Structure formats: C-alpha cells, structure tokens
Amino acid sequence: MRKKLSEMDYGEEGVVKSIEGDLRNKVAGMGIRVGVRLKMATKQPIKGPVVVTVDRYSVSLGLGIADGIIVEVEE
C-alpha cells in the first residue's frame, strides 16, 4: 500500500517510491532517495516533525517535506 511518509505509523517500514521534484535534491543529502528502505521512528503530534531511520541513521523531516515523499509500505 502506498502512502505519504507523513501518514506512516510508528514502526512501519517501506521503500521510497517517489519524491516531489523540488524535494529530491534536498532530501538526497539525508540519504532519502527512490528505492531506499526506511522506518518510521517517531512522529510529533500537531504538525510536528517526523523522524525516520535510513541505513541506521535517524533523519528528522518537517511535515511539509514528509508530505512530498511517497512510500510503499509493507503490510
């Protein structure tokens, strides 16, 4: 099932399927690119940042950025 990164639940894992054009360069430096596996670590309530684990590293993303990343979530 595909969903926005911001919609993932705690502990959910998936593979990045698409990233909005203008965000690609911004998140590439954080290790997030199409085809990369990541895991939702924490999610702050009410428009707070999300923290994902990518290749054993924790990456914090603003909600606006997380909305532009589509992930294929494992069920």
N, C-alpha and C positions, 0 to 999 in steps of 0.2 A: 504494500500500500504506500502511495506517495503522499507526503505532507510537507508543509513548511518546517524548517528547522525549529522555528519558534513554537510550533504545535506539538513537538515531540514530548513524550512523558519521561519522567525520571528513569534512568537506567535503560531506556530504549536505545537500540543500536541500528545503524543503517548506513547506506552508501550514498554519497552525494551524486545526484543525477543531473542537476542544472543549477547554474548561478546566474543571476541577472547580470547583463553585460557590464555595467559600470561598477559592479562589486567584485568582478573576477580578480582584477589586479590587487585590490585592497585586501582580500582575504587569502590570496595566494601566498603572501608573505607569512601568513599564520599557519600555513600547511593545509589549508582547506581548498581543494580543487575537485573537479569532477572525477569520480572514481575512488575517492578516498573514503575509508570507513571511519565513522565517528560514533561517539556515545554521549548521550545527554547526561551530564553530571549534576548540574543544579540549574534551577530556574527561579529567578526572583519574581515575587508577585507584583502585580500592577505596573506593567511596562518597564520592569527592571531588566538587567542583562541576563543572558543565558551563558552557561559555562559548559563547554563540550570537551571531551577528551579525544585528541587526534594524535596517533602514534605516541602514546604515553605522555603527551603534554596536555595541560589544561589551557584552553583558549576561551577568553571572555568576549562575547559579542553583544552589541546593542540589539535591542528588539527589532529595529528597522533593518539592520543588516541580516539578522536571522530570518526575517520575513522574505528575503530575496534568495534564499537557498532552499532548493527542493531536495528532499531525501527520500530514498526508497527504504522504508522501514521493514525490518524482519518481523514476521508475526509468529 
